[in-house]
Amino acid sequence: MKNRCEWAKEEPDITYHDMEWGKPQHDDQKLFEFLILEGAQAGLSWTTILKRRDGYRKAFSDFDVLKVSKYNKKHIKKLLKDESIIRNNLKINSAINNANQFLKIQEEYGSFDNYLWGFVNHKPIKNTFKKLSELPTSTKISEKLSEDLKKRGFNFVGPTICYALMQAIGMVNDHTYGCYLYEK
């Protein structure tokens, strides 16, 4: 049996931990996906979101940022009835708004990847935490990222959400010491 981070105890968390969490991600479509999912997760468990991930893919056009940016009232009405996602009006509207802001950043920086990874000088920060309780919920970098995203019109991007995003896409490696993925 593999030693994993304490939070990865059962599915779908185990597969997510082993295959995705903390691995550097540079594809803008994937970055948009995680931005939307992390925002949807606010106030809920990540496991809840992972279990609805396929529903989110269908509901949000496989995270095609251009398509999502064009969603209108008709789309919102449909999404509010979609039981395969979190049916929260603020979170749904946030996803559409954030898609529009995402496109502006792509235009300005060439990609969302260039913008986002610039906060860590384009290389992952490797932390050395021994146990889950040592992991921060936010850092100075996630606070700066949050502040900048908010200035650009994004929402559901507080420092905690930004830090979770940074962990998910490998901007920080928070696999704990003893996890089989710690060194990778």
C-alpha positions in Angstrom: 0.0 0.0 0.0 1.3 3.4 -1.0 1.8 6.2 1.6 -0.3 9.2 0.6 -1.1 12.6 1.9 -3.5 12.2 4.8 -6.5 13.7 3.0 -6.5 11.0 0.2 -8.3 8.2 2.0 -10.9 7.1 -0.5 -12.2 7.6 -4.1 -12.4 9.9 -5.9 -9.7 11.6 -3.7 -7.1 8.8 -4.1 -7.1 8.9 -7.9 -7.2 12.7 -7.9 -4.2 12.8 -5.5 -2.2 10.2 -7.5 -2.9 11.5 -11.0 -3.4 15.3 -10.8 -2.9 17.1 -7.5 0.3 19.0 -7.3 1.5 18.2 -10.9 2.5 21.3 -12.8 -0.3 22.2 -15.2 0.2 24.6 -18.1 -2.8 24.0 -20.4 -5.1 27.0 -20.3 -8.2 24.9 -20.7 -7.2 22.8 -17.6 -6.3 26.0 -15.7 -9.8 27.4 -16.5 -11.3 24.1 -15.3 -9.5 24.3 -12.0 -10.4 28.0 -11.6 -14.1 27.1 -12.0 -14.0 24.0 -9.8 -12.1 25.8 -7.0 -14.6 28.6 -7.0 -17.5 26.1 -7.0 -15.8 24.4 -4.0 -16.1 27.5 -1.7 -17.8 26.4 1.5 -17.9 22.7 0.4 -15.6 19.7 0.4 -13.3 19.1 -2.6 -14.7 15.5 -2.6 -18.1 17.0 -3.3 -16.8 18.8 -6.4 -14.7 15.8 -7.6 -17.9 13.7 -7.6 -19.6 16.3 -9.7 -16.7 17.0 -12.0 -18.2 15.2 -15.0 -21.4 17.1 -14.5 -19.3 20.3 -14.6 -17.6 19.3 -17.8 -20.9 18.8 -19.5 -22.6 21.8 -18.0 -19.7 24.1 -18.8 -18.9 23.0 -22.4 -15.9 20.9 -21.4 -14.4 24.1 -19.9 -14.1 25.8 -23.2 -13.5 29.4 -22.0 -14.8 31.1 -25.1 -18.1 29.1 -25.1 -18.6 29.7 -21.3 -17.9 33.5 -21.8 -20.9 33.7 -24.1 -23.4 32.0 -21.7 -26.6 34.0 -21.3 -29.7 34.1 -19.1 -31.0 31.0 -20.9 -27.8 29.1 -20.1 -27.9 30.3 -16.4 -31.6 29.1 -16.1 -30.6 25.7 -17.4 -27.6 25.5 -15.1 -29.7 26.4 -12.1 -31.8 23.2 -12.8 -28.8 21.0 -13.4 -28.5 18.5 -10.5 -25.0 17.4 -11.7 -23.4 20.6 -10.5 -23.7 22.9 -7.5 -26.8 25.0 -8.3 -25.7 28.3 -6.8 -26.6 31.4 -8.7 -23.5 33.3 -7.5 -21.1 30.5 -8.4 -22.7 30.0 -11.8 -22.6 33.7 -12.6 -19.0 33.8 -11.3 -17.9 31.1 -13.7 -19.3 33.1 -16.7 -17.8 36.3 -15.4 -14.4 34.7 -14.8 -14.4 33.2 -18.3 -14.7 36.8 -19.7 -11.9 38.0 -17.4 -9.8 34.9 -18.3 -10.0 35.8 -22.0 -8.7 39.3 -21.2 -5.7 37.9 -19.4 -5.0 35.5 -22.3 -5.1 38.5 -24.6 -2.7 40.6 -22.4 -0.3 37.8 -21.5 -0.5 35.4 -24.4 -1.9 32.8 -22.1 -3.4 32.4 -18.7 -0.5 30.1 -17.9 2.0 32.9 -18.4 0.1 35.2 -16.1 -0.6 32.7 -13.4 2.8 31.0 -13.2 4.5 34.4 -13.2 3.5 34.6 -9.5 6.0 31.8 -8.7 8.6 32.8 -11.3 7.4 30.0 -13.6 8.6 27.2 -11.3 6.9 25.2 -8.6 7.5 26.0 -4.9 8.4 22.8 -3.1 7.2 22.8 0.5 8.4 20.4 3.2 5.4 19.8 5.4 5.3 16.7 7.5 1.5 16.5 8.1 -1.7 17.9 6.8 -2.2 20.2 9.8 0.9 22.1 8.8 -0.4 23.1 5.4 -1.4 26.8 5.2 -4.8 27.8 3.9 -3.3 30.8 2.2 0.1 32.4 1.7 1.5 35.9 0.7 1.6 34.7 -2.9 -2.0 33.5 -2.9 -3.0 36.8 -1.3 -1.2 38.7 -4.1 -2.8 36.5 -6.7 -6.2 37.0 -5.2 -5.8 40.7 -5.0 -4.7 40.9 -8.6 -7.5 38.7 -9.9 -10.1 40.7 -8.0 -8.7 44.0 -9.4 -9.2 42.4 -12.9 -12.9 41.7 -12.1 -12.7 38.0 -11.1 -14.8 36.7 -8.2 -14.7 33.6 -6.0 -10.9 34.1 -5.9 -10.1 34.7 -2.3 -6.7 33.9 -0.9 -7.8 30.4 0.2 -9.3 29.5 -3.1 -6.2 30.8 -4.9 -4.0 28.7 -2.7 -6.1 25.6 -3.4 -5.8 26.4 -7.1 -2.0 26.8 -6.7 -1.8 23.4 -5.0 -4.1 21.7 -7.6 -2.1 22.9 -10.6 1.3 22.3 -9.0 2.4 25.9 -8.5 3.2 24.7 -5.0 4.0 21.1 -4.2 2.3 20.4 -0.9 2.6 16.6 -0.8 3.6 15.9 2.7 6.9 14.3 3.7 6.3 10.5 3.6 3.8 10.7 0.7 5.1 8.6 -2.2 4.7 11.6 -4.4 6.7 14.0 -2.2 9.9 13.7 -4.2 8.3 13.6 -7.6 
